Amino acid sequence: MGRSRKLHIGIMGAGAIGGYVGGRLALSGRTDVTMVGRRPLADEIASRGLTIREFDSEDHVAPAQLRIEEDPQALCSCDVVFCCVKSGATAQVARALAEALGPATVIVSLQNGLRNPSVLRAAMPNNATLPAVVSFNVILRDGATFHLTTSGPLMIETRASGVDQPWVDALRAAGLEVDEVRPLDPELWTKLLVNLNNAVSGLSGAPTRDMLLSRNYRRVIAKLLDEALDVLQAAQIRPANFRGVPLRAMSFIMKLPTPIVRVVVRAQLRVDPEARASMWTDLERRRPTEVDFLNGEIVRLAEQHGLDAPINRRIVELVHEAEREASGSPQMSAETLLHLLGEK
Ligand SMILES: NC(=O)c1ccc[n+]([C@@H]2O[C@H](COP(=O)([O-])OP(=O)(O)OC[C@H]3O[C@@H](n4cnc5c(N)ncnc54)[C@H](OP(=O)(O)O)[C@@H]3O)[C@@H](O)[C@H]2O)c1
């Protein structure tokens, strides 16, 4: 990476995560930022810029502070490209990036699920492709406003040689908390397990905080988690702790009365009252969700080990039904969900 010029950082997929990360980098002014996104958002950002909203602050990025295009070719001179599309779009985007990028560009998958880095690697075998875990949440609001609703670090499996330091420093200078973690697999599994509740958010339409403060929604989430932990145990996969808490303990806490959970949540997480998982956004926008890459991964792992994961399987079916109905979140109550998952 040449040090005589500014680093050039690319964002493939200017949605909630891409717009937020790209916007923060552009605000810092330390790097050139090019984002690739869809119209009309690209037009909106190109003409009026974007807004980054955090818990008690708001910053505006002017159009001149970044470049936004629709064609991935615009990323051809990037030192690093953050892949920020939904998992279902990765294969198509990987082909476009393979045409646009030279072998020196580092690709970082800022995506949920386990398979995206290998899909990117298969299309670009000569590029370094690094997995990452995004531990914060962002909602994209009207007027190109990227609203951070849950705090947390970016965990990235950087290379031990230190070659990734310039762009990691750029992320930190932009105000993003970065944890370099090697190997990242245990954290990727933990993120997947925590994300099992995205489907509950999508099906219920409930904000994350309301869901966590409802005992019956927590019972649904604990059922998904317990089943998944049993499958991982059978597969001899050991997930990392979540913010210091073992996931079995988290499941235990989920089943406790709400006043106790309220204290734990307050100590562990800063959650904006409007925070919702992106699966809710996808259902509301009539787009395919990532359920096959989250709960579906548990179903597949169970099958590989001669087991069944009926609760996660049923949740996958329910989300697919909601996708087919295309009328937004079905706004299921916790009691309906418990009933549909076989609770008497
Ligand atoms: N949002 C969060 O808070 C959050 C938190 C942690 C992790 N994640 C993960 O981060 C990843 C990104 O999530 P997100 O919520 O940011 O998704 P998103 O808002 O849907 O953003 C992805 C954007 O990329 C666009 N895109 C897809 N293919 C494209 C192409 N070929 N050319 C140009 N633009 C393209 C999409 O447009 P179309 O919709 O038109 O295809 C969409 O606008 C996912 O894996 C998600 O699970 C999200």
The ligand as an SDF file (V2000), in Angstrom:
LIG
                    3D

 48 52  0  0  0  0  0  0  0  0999 V2000
  -27.8730   -3.1800    9.7140 N   0  0  0  0  0  0  0  0  0  0  0  0
  -27.2690   -3.5730   10.8040 C   0  0  0  0  0  0  0  0  0  0  0  0
  -27.4520   -2.9950   11.8710 O   0  0  0  0  0  0  0  0  0  0  0  0
  -26.2950   -4.7250   10.7730 C   0  0  0  0  0  0  0  0  0  0  0  0
  -25.5790   -5.0340   11.9490 C   0  0  0  0  0  0  0  0  0  0  0  0
  -24.6300   -6.0370   11.9190 C   0  0  0  0  0  0  0  0  0  0  0  0
  -24.4160   -6.7420   10.7440 C   0  0  0  0  0  0  0  0  0  0  0  0
  -25.1390   -6.4440    9.6400 N   0  0  0  0  0  0  0  0  0  0  0  0
  -24.8550   -7.2050    8.4280 C   0  0  0  0  0  0  0  0  0  0  0  0
  -24.2270   -6.3360    7.5140 O   0  0  0  0  0  0  0  0  0  0  0  0
  -24.5550   -6.7170    6.1670 C   0  0  0  0  0  0  0  0  0  0  0  0
  -25.1750   -5.5030    5.4870 C   0  0  0  0  0  0  0  0  0  0  0  0
  -26.3810   -5.2100    6.1650 O   0  0  0  0  0  0  0  0  0  0  0  0
  -27.1660   -3.8510    5.9510 P   0  0  0  0  0  0  0  0  0  0  0  0
  -28.2320   -3.8160    6.9970 O   0  0  0  0  0  0  0  0  0  0  0  0
  -26.2440   -2.7200    5.8360 O   0  0  0  0  0  0  0  0  0  0  0  0
  -27.8360   -4.1490    4.5250 O   0  0  0  0  0  0  0  0  0  0  0  0
  -28.5780   -3.1560    3.5470 P   0  0  0  0  0  0  0  0  0  0  0  0
  -29.0670   -1.9430    4.3010 O   0  0  0  0  0  0  0  0  0  0  0  0
  -29.5440   -3.9500    2.7750 O   0  0  0  0  0  0  0  0  0  0  0  0
  -27.4040   -2.6360    2.6100 O   0  0  0  0  0  0  0  0  0  0  0  0
  -26.8930   -3.3210    1.5090 C   0  0  0  0  0  0  0  0  0  0  0  0
  -27.0210   -2.3940    0.3210 C   0  0  0  0  0  0  0  0  0  0  0  0
  -26.2380   -2.8890   -0.7400 O   0  0  0  0  0  0  0  0  0  0  0  0
  -27.0030   -2.7400   -1.9120 C   0  0  0  0  0  0  0  0  0  0  0  0
  -26.5000   -3.6130   -2.9780 N   0  0  0  0  0  0  0  0  0  0  0  0
  -26.5980   -4.9590   -3.0950 C   0  0  0  0  0  0  0  0  0  0  0  0
  -26.0160   -5.3700   -4.2290 N   0  0  0  0  0  0  0  0  0  0  0  0
  -25.5770   -4.2640   -4.8510 C   0  0  0  0  0  0  0  0  0  0  0  0
  -24.9100   -4.0360   -6.0920 C   0  0  0  0  0  0  0  0  0  0  0  0
  -24.6010   -5.0410   -6.9100 N   0  0  0  0  0  0  0  0  0  0  0  0
  -24.6040   -2.7690   -6.4370 N   0  0  0  0  0  0  0  0  0  0  0  0
  -24.9220   -1.7260   -5.6220 C   0  0  0  0  0  0  0  0  0  0  0  0
  -25.5400   -1.8880   -4.4300 N   0  0  0  0  0  0  0  0  0  0  0  0
  -25.8690   -3.1320   -4.0580 C   0  0  0  0  0  0  0  0  0  0  0  0
  -28.3930   -3.0940   -1.4880 C   0  0  0  0  0  0  0  0  0  0  0  0
  -29.3560   -2.7020   -2.4360 O   0  0  0  0  0  0  0  0  0  0  0  0
  -30.6310   -3.6920   -2.7050 P   0  0  0  0  0  0  0  0  0  0  0  0
  -31.3340   -3.8390   -1.4110 O   0  0  0  0  0  0  0  0  0  0  0  0
  -31.3960   -2.9300   -3.7410 O   0  0  0  0  0  0  0  0  0  0  0  0
  -30.0790   -4.9770   -3.2160 O   0  0  0  0  0  0  0  0  0  0  0  0
  -28.4760   -2.3130   -0.1880 C   0  0  0  0  0  0  0  0  0  0  0  0
  -28.8100   -0.9700   -0.4270 O   0  0  0  0  0  0  0  0  0  0  0  0
  -25.5140   -7.8980    6.2950 C   0  0  0  0  0  0  0  0  0  0  0  0
  -24.8210   -9.1160    6.2120 O   0  0  0  0  0  0  0  0  0  0  0  0
  -26.0920   -7.7210    7.7050 C   0  0  0  0  0  0  0  0  0  0  0  0
  -26.5410   -8.9200    8.2840 O   0  0  0  0  0  0  0  0  0  0  0  0
  -26.0740   -5.4530    9.6120 C   0  0  0  0  0  0  0  0  0  0  0  0
  1  2  1  0
  2  3  2  0
  2  4  1  0
  4  5  1  0
  4 48  2  0
  5  6  2  0
  6  7  1  0
  7  8  2  0
  8  9  1  0
  8 48  1  0
  9 10  1  0
  9 46  1  0
 10 11  1  0
 11 12  1  0
 11 44  1  0
 12 13  1  0
 13 14  1  0
 14 15  2  0
 14 16  1  0
 14 17  1  0
 17 18  1  0
 18 19  2  0
 18 20  1  0
 18 21  1  0
 21 22  1  0
 22 23  1  0
 23 24  1  0
 23 42  1  0
 24 25  1  0
 25 26  1  0
 25 36  1  0
 26 27  1  0
 26 35  1  0
 27 28  2  0
 28 29  1  0
 29 30  1  0
 29 35  2  0
 30 31  1  0
 30 32  2  0
 32 33  1  0
 33 34  2  0
 34 35  1  0
 36 37  1  0
 36 42  1  0
 37 38  1  0
 38 39  2  0
 38 40  1  0
 38 41  1  0
 42 43  1  0
 44 45  1  0
 44 46  1  0
 46 47  1  0
M  CHG  2   8   1  16  -1
M  END
$$$$
